[in-house]
Protein backbone atom coordinates (compact mmCIF):
# COMPACT_ATOMS: atom_id res chain seq x y z
CA UNK A 1 0.00 0.00 0.00
CA UNK A 2 1.11 3.48 -0.69
CA UNK A 3 1.28 6.27 1.89
CA UNK A 4 -1.95 7.97 0.85
CA UNK A 5 -4.00 4.76 1.19
CA UNK A 6 -2.52 4.12 4.64
CA UNK A 7 -3.47 7.66 5.75
CA UNK A 8 -7.05 7.18 4.57
CA UNK A 9 -7.31 3.85 6.36
CA UNK A 10 -5.97 5.27 9.64
CA UNK A 11 -8.32 8.28 9.45
CA UNK A 12 -11.32 6.01 8.92
CA UNK A 13 -10.32 3.81 11.85
CA UNK A 14 -9.91 6.76 14.23
CA UNK A 15 -13.37 8.28 13.85
CA UNK A 16 -15.50 5.21 14.56
CA UNK A 17 -18.49 6.76 12.77
CA UNK A 18 -19.52 6.19 9.20
CA UNK A 19 -20.42 9.83 8.60
CA UNK A 20 -18.95 13.09 9.81
CA UNK A 21 -20.59 15.38 12.38
CA UNK A 22 -21.89 17.75 9.69
CA UNK A 23 -23.63 14.85 7.96
CA UNK A 24 -25.53 13.98 11.14
CA UNK A 25 -26.50 17.62 11.60
CA UNK A 26 -27.82 17.75 8.03
CA UNK A 27 -29.78 14.52 8.61
CA UNK A 28 -31.40 16.15 11.64
CA UNK A 29 -32.24 19.27 9.64
CA UNK A 30 -33.78 17.16 6.88
CA UNK A 31 -35.85 15.25 9.43
CA UNK A 32 -37.14 18.52 10.93
CA UNK A 33 -38.05 19.82 7.44
CA UNK A 34 -40.00 16.62 6.74
CA UNK A 35 -41.88 16.97 10.05
CA UNK A 36 -42.72 20.61 9.21
CA UNK A 37 -44.05 19.47 5.83
CA UNK A 38 -46.33 16.90 7.44
CA UNK A 39 -47.56 19.50 9.93
CA UNK A 40 -48.39 21.79 7.00
CA UNK A 41 -50.26 18.91 5.41
CA UNK A 42 -52.48 18.33 8.44
CA UNK A 43 -55.74 20.06 9.31
CA UNK A 44 -58.80 21.03 7.33
CA UNK A 45 -61.11 18.88 9.39
CA UNK A 46 -64.77 19.80 9.29
CA UNK A 47 -66.68 20.16 12.54
CA UNK A 48 -69.62 18.29 11.04
CA UNK A 49 -68.66 15.16 9.06
CA UNK A 50 -71.71 15.51 6.78
CA UNK A 51 -70.68 19.00 5.60
CA UNK A 52 -68.10 19.47 2.82
CA UNK A 53 -65.17 21.69 3.81
CA UNK A 54 -63.34 23.18 0.78
CA UNK A 55 -60.45 24.23 3.05
CA UNK A 56 -58.84 20.80 2.56
CA UNK A 57 -57.88 21.83 -0.97
CA UNK A 58 -56.06 25.07 -0.19
CA UNK A 59 -52.57 26.08 -1.38
CA UNK A 60 -50.85 25.03 1.84
CA UNK A 61 -52.02 21.41 1.69
CA UNK A 62 -51.98 20.84 -2.06
CA UNK A 63 -48.78 22.65 -3.08
CA UNK A 64 -46.63 23.94 -0.23
CA UNK A 65 -46.60 20.88 2.05
CA UNK A 66 -45.56 18.35 -0.65
CA UNK A 67 -42.78 20.70 -1.81
CA UNK A 68 -41.47 21.07 1.76
CA UNK A 69 -41.58 17.29 2.30
CA UNK A 70 -39.74 16.71 -0.98
CA UNK A 71 -37.07 19.25 0.03
CA UNK A 72 -36.67 17.38 3.32
CA UNK A 73 -36.10 14.08 1.53
CA UNK A 74 -33.63 15.73 -0.87
CA UNK A 75 -31.79 17.13 2.16
CA UNK A 76 -31.65 13.63 3.67
CA UNK A 77 -30.17 12.14 0.49
CA UNK A 78 -27.65 14.98 0.24
CA UNK A 79 -26.68 14.57 3.91
CA UNK A 80 -26.01 10.86 3.49
CA UNK A 81 -24.08 11.07 0.23
CA UNK A 82 -22.05 14.25 0.86
CA UNK A 83 -18.47 13.74 1.98
CA UNK A 84 -16.98 16.92 3.47
CA UNK A 85 -13.52 18.00 2.41
CA UNK A 86 -10.86 17.97 5.12
N, C-alpha and C positions, 0 to 999 in steps of 0.2 A: 504494500500500500504506500501511496505517496503521502507527503506531509499534509496536504490539504484534506484528504479523505480522513486521516487520523484526527485532525482538528475538528472536523464535522462530527465524527463519531463521539469524541470526548465531550463536545458541547451538548449533544443530544442526551448523553448519559447523565450529565450533571443536572439538567433541569428536572427530569422526572415526570414532566407533563408533556402531553402530546402537542398542545397549542401554547402560545405565549399568553401573557397576561392581557394584552390588548385584544386578543381574539376572544377571550372569555368576557371581557367588558362589552365588546360588540355583540356577542351572543345575547347577553343580558338586555342590551338596548333593543335588539331585534325582537326579543320576547315581549318587552314592554310595548313596543309599537304594535305587535299583533294583538295584545290584550286591549289596547286603546281602540284598534279597529273593530274588535268584537263588541266593545262597549258602545261604539258608534252605531253598530248594527242593531243593537237591542232597542226595545221600546215599541211604541205605536200600538199598544194594546188598547182595545176598546173597553169602556166600562160595562157596556151591555153586549154580550156575545152575539145577539141577533142583529145588531146595528153595524153596518159597514163603516169602517174608519179609513178614509183615503190617506191619512197621515203615514200609513205603512209604506207608501210609495213615494216618499219625499227624496230630495237630493241626497241627504245625509245617508240614508239607508241603501239607496240604489246605486249611488256613484262613489261618494266619498269613502264610506267604510270598506268596500272591496279594494279600492286603490290603496288605502292605508294598510290593510292586511297583506296585500301583495308586496308593498314596500317592506313590510316586516319580514316576509319570507325571503325576499331578495337580500335583505341585510343579514339574515341568518346564513344564507349560502355564501355570501361574501366573507362573513366572519370566519366560517369554517375553512374556506379555501385560501384566504389571504395569508401569506407568509411575510411578516415584517422584516425589513432589512435591518441588519445589525451594524 
